[in-house]
């Protein structure tokens, strides 16, 4: 570790510094009061900011006698800036949905087939999962990727000028999604920019119908695991969204496409 690297504490060290037991820290994590980072092997790591939060949780519990839900409310009221930090809003929405169901990271991760550490990282950073996993999480919580990723502005513009598109949080490496239409419309209209090698990393399905039109590059789309479509510039594809579909950028450079879902079920 270099002198510029932030200090990280293991669970036993963090518990000692916070004046509680290691099992209490694990309980607080299950209750969603604090989600620490994890190493590649799954070991919890607590930052200096985490320790400040742990001490506040301990004080709220011991001195004010608050339960987990009341502690969460108190912490959120103390940190209003976090709620408007757009790049991390998706992760907080996912965490809030999980809390609403009373599920742990391990339970949700097990249900959709990812590790608890991967889900923990997504809830903290809004990054690090495949497009398929993001879709599976949205379906698990009874919502859509569009609702999780987008914010409806106070005034919805009729015209969106070229280059003025709002962009989803970049949850999946190499996949940039830009909004071509705002508000609660009957269609989700998106501009996808896919880096070389970008892929859905698996097939997914949902209600509705889809239209895609490739502007530049090359996109491979697979329907129902046995129908392959190689789309080049100017090519279009229309299909029912209930068909299992996966995709990847087969171009050495970026692939850019127009992608429309109707109704907005993605």
N, C-alpha and C positions, 0 to 999 in steps of 0.2 A: 504493500500500500504506500503510495506516495504521500508527501506532506499535504498535497492539495485534495486528496480523497476525503470525502465526508466520513466521520466516525460512524460505525455500525456496531450495535450491541446484540449479542445473542439473547435468547429468551430468559435465561437464568440471570444474566447481567442486568437486563432491563427490569426484570422483576425486583431484583435487589435494590436498584437505584430508585424505583418507584415505590418501594416499601410494601410490596405485595408478593404473593407466591406466583410461581410459574404457571400453575394450574389456573390461577385467577386471570392471568393474561390470556390464556387459551380460551377461557370462558368469555371474556370480553370480546375476543375476536369472533367467536360463534354468535355473539349478540350483535355484532356489527359495529361495536364502539370504536374499534381501531383495526385496520387491516395492514399488517406490516409487510414489507417486501420479503421475498424469499430468494434463496440462492438457487442455482441450477439443480441442486440435490434436495430442495424443498425445506431447507433450514430457515427459520424466521430470522429476520434482521430488522432491528429497530434503530431509527435515526434519532438525532437530538430533538427534532421537532416531535417525534413520536413520544419521547420521554416527557416532554412538556404536557402533551395531551394525556398521557397515562396518569401523571400526577393530578391533573385536573379531574379526570374520571374518578380517581381514588378519593379526592376531596368531596366531589359531588355525592359520592356514594356514602362515605363515612360521616361527613359533617352535615349534609342536607338530607340524607336518607332517601335519595332518589333511586327509582328503579331504572332498568336499562333504557326503556323508551323515553323516560323523562330526561335521562342523561343525554341521549342523542339529541333531543330537542334543545337542551341547554347548550350543547356544543355547537349546533348549527346556528343558533342565535348569536353566539359569540364569534362566528366565522362567516359573516354574510358574504364576504368577498369570494369565498369558495363557490358559492352558488351561482355566481355570474362569470366564472372562469370557463368560457365556452369550450376550449379544447378538452376539458375533463368532465364536461357535463354528461356525456354519454355513459361514462363509467359510474358516475353517481346515480344516474337513473337506474342502471342495472342493479346497483347495490340496494337502492330503495325498493325496487321490485322484489328482490330476494328477501329483504327484511319483511316486506309486507306479507310474504308467504310463510315467514318463519322458518326459512331454510338456511342451512349452513353452506359454506363454500364447498365442502366435501359432498353434500347431498346434491346440490345443483350440478356440480362438475360430473359426478357419477351418473346423473340422469341423462346428461347430453353427451357424455363421453370425452370430457377434457379433465385435466388435473386441477385440483383446488388452487395450486400456485398459479396456473395460467389464468384462471378466473379472477384470482386475487389481483394479479397484475393488470388485467383488463379493467377492473373496477377502480383501480388507483390511477391508471394512466390513459385509459380509453384507447389502448393500442395493444397489438401483439397477438391477434387471432385471425383466422382465415375468414373469408367472406361467408363460407358455409356455416362456420361456428357462430358468427354473428346472427345469421338467419335463424339457426337452431335456437339460440337464446331468445330472440324475439318471439318465435313461435311458442317456446316454453312459457313465456310470461304473458302470452295472449295479446301481443302487440305486433308491430312491424318494424323492420329496420329503418324505414323512412321516419317513423314517429320517434324512434330512439335517437336518430342521428340529427334530425333537423329541428330548428326552432321556427315557429311561425312569427314573422315580424308584426309589429303593431299595425303597420299599413302594408297591405299586400299590393305590390306593383303589377300592373297589367303588362308593362313592357320591361323586359330584362335585356339590357344592352350587352353587346358582345364584350366579353372579358369582365363583365360585372357580376358574374355568377357567384353565389355563396357556395362554400365547399363544406362537405361533411367532415367531421373529425376523421383523420386518416387512420382508421382502426387496423386495416389490413395493409401490410407493406406493399408498395408498388401500385396501389389502387386509389385513385383520386376520383371522387364523385362530386360533380358540380350540379347545382339546381338550376334548371332552365325555366321553371315555373314555380311560383311561390303560393303558399296558402293551401287550404283544404280543397283541392281540386278532385275531379273524377279520374285524373291521370297523374301518375308520378312521371315527370319528364326530367331525365338526367343526362348529363354529358359525362361519360366515363373516359378517363385517361389512364391507360394501363402501361406500366413500365415493362421492359423486356422480361419475359418469364412470369409475369403476374398471372395468378390463377385463382379460381374459386376454392381450390383444394377439396374438391368433392362436389357431389350433386345435392341439390335441394329442390323443393317444390312448394307451391302455395296456390291459393285461389287466384283466378283472373286470367288475363291474356297478356302477352308481351310482344313488343316490336322492337327490333334493334336494326340500326343502320350504321355501317362502318364508314367513317369519314376518311381515315387513313390507317395504314398498317394491315395486320392480318389477325383474325380471331377464329379460334377453333371452338365450336359449340357442340356438345354431345347431348343428345336427347334420349332418354330411356336406356342409357348405357350402350346402345347399339346403333344409333344413327349419328353420323359424324358430318358436320358442316364446316367447310373452310371458307370463311367470309373475307373478302378483300375489299378495297376501296369501292364504294358505290353499291355493295351488296346489302340486301336486307333479309331478315328472317322474322317470321311471325309464328307464334306457337302458343298453345295453352299452357299456363303456368303450372298446372297440376302434373305436367310431365316432368319427370326428374331431369334437371338440366345442370350442366357444369360447363366451364369455359376456361380458356387460357390464351394468353397473347403469344402467338407463334412468330411474331415479327422481331427482328433484331433491334428495332427501335420501339418507340411508343406506338401503341394502337389507340386511336380515338374513335369513339362511337356514340351515337345517339341511342338512348335506351328508354323505352316508355312501357310502363305497367298500368293496366286498367282492369278493374278499379284499383286504387292504391293499396294493394295487399302485400307489397314487398317492404 
